[in-house]
Amino acid sequence: MSRQSWGGTFGIVAVLVVGVLQASAAETPKPLTKLDEIDAWIEKTKAIPPWFTWGADLRFRADYANNNSTLNQEIAGHETSQQKYRPRWWGTVTPTKGIDLNMRITWEGRHFSVPAAGPDFDHSAVLLDTLNVKATNFLGTPLSFTIGRQDIVLGDGWLVIDGTAIDGSRTAFFDAARFTLEMKEVQTLLDFIYIDNHYTSERWWAPMLHADHQANIEQDERGLIFYATNRSVKNTEISGYYIFKVNDRVLRAGDDGHIHTFGGRVAGDITERWKYRAEGAHQFGTRNDRYLRAFGFNSAVTYLVKDKWNHQIRGQYEFRSGDDPNTRTNEAFAPLWNRWDYWSQILASAFALESRKYEFTNYHRIGPGVSSNPTDKLELVGDYFLVFADENTMTGARNRVSFSENGKFRGQLIQTQARYQFTKHMKGRVLVEFFFPGNYYTDFRNDAATFLRGEMIFTW
């Protein structure tokens, strides 16, 4: 590994580690510092008329990856190192009670250290990733709505969280109309959502401020969602939903067809120490000129130790059906608007060897995890997963170089994180992943993969 590839990543990691050690070593409260004074000054700058609120943040990331997209250290481009800089500014105007006009401007530039043959810097686009009108308890009714460009997360985000899959974590917005009916007497929320996402997100009402015509998804997408959540059972949340999604391919890797998804989610407390969540869904329709019939399930059980370090021990299991190569039907579960690296940075790239980036499907994922808080400001997280393929979809002569004929063990994933809240307006994170391929792959794709991220976020 070259010195250049380590430099940016470990610069941020070193700052985080030193800060955590210094702060954790303190056993008694310290007097006000310069950072405390800065926090107080930031709060004063936001003392403005009550009809206007604003904020901003700045995220620095340094990423190092080795073999993530190749699983072979002999292939050119197996090693990458980049630094990402994402400033955002947002504001809300409230002309009258219950009505908000929201806007957010986002840009993310990326500097590439490795590979040297690539561009030094990607300037990307300056865009509006939020632009909407929001009404709460409209005209005194239990109806609220948000119309325009907005972020949407339903449940744990298992199927609906990111409308701009291929631009990474720069944005996650939807062009949508969301109507929410709150039925307090039965402790139920009903969400009705219409989604209309264009592949470049360039709209006359939300134009690119500095356009590069960069695609955010590979297809134009439309969708209808009905999502109901009930909390009438003590310490329990029960949800049911129907999602209809239409895809119109634009780029080569895009999808065509329409997908119906019926599903449900339940989460709650078994006792004061035991928590659980479970979600399952069935899909049918058409995808790329094939009939679709697929299933998915996601779950976790967590035990709260309730000790000095606030240890939490969990077990997780997730299943997404894979395509059986011996049938004309497509059985691969479609992730809908969940194409993001929510459980692995490495495998988000490695799965592109058989589908496309962030297309998590055809797997069983099971394993334990633990988290703790050694101090009020420090969180440590660790997870271990065994990952299996549901179907050996890639069997056949043209895929024999990369994928085995009969193996279904994808491999082992180890992931650790450390998060530290330095001040009210500054936090950092270190993420480390290792993946060890199994017999689902051939010897050609059998090198261990590594991912390392250092991150600092400053919030105004």
ABEGO torsion letter per residue (X at the ends): XBAAAAAAAAAAAAAAAAAAAAAAABABBBBBBAAAAAAAAAAAAABBBAABBBBBBBBBBBBBBBGAAAGBAABBGABBBBBBBBBBBBBBBBABBGBBBBBBBBBBBBBBAOBAABBABBAEBBBBABBBBBBBGBGGBABBBBBEBBBBBBEAGAABABABAAAEAABABBBBBBBBBBBAAAGBBBBBBBBBBBAAGBBAABBBABBAGBBABABBBBBBBBBBBBAABBGBBBBBBBBBBBBBBABAABBBEBBBBBBBBBBEBABAABBBBBBBBBBBEBBGGBBBBBBBBBBBBBBBAGBAAGBBBBBBBBBBBBBBAABABBABBBAEAABBBAABAAAAAAAAAABBBGBBBGBBBBEBBBBBBABAABBBBBBBBBBBBABBAABEAAAAAABBAABABAEBBBBBBBBBBABAABBBBBBBBBBBBBAABBAABABBBBBBBBBBBBBX
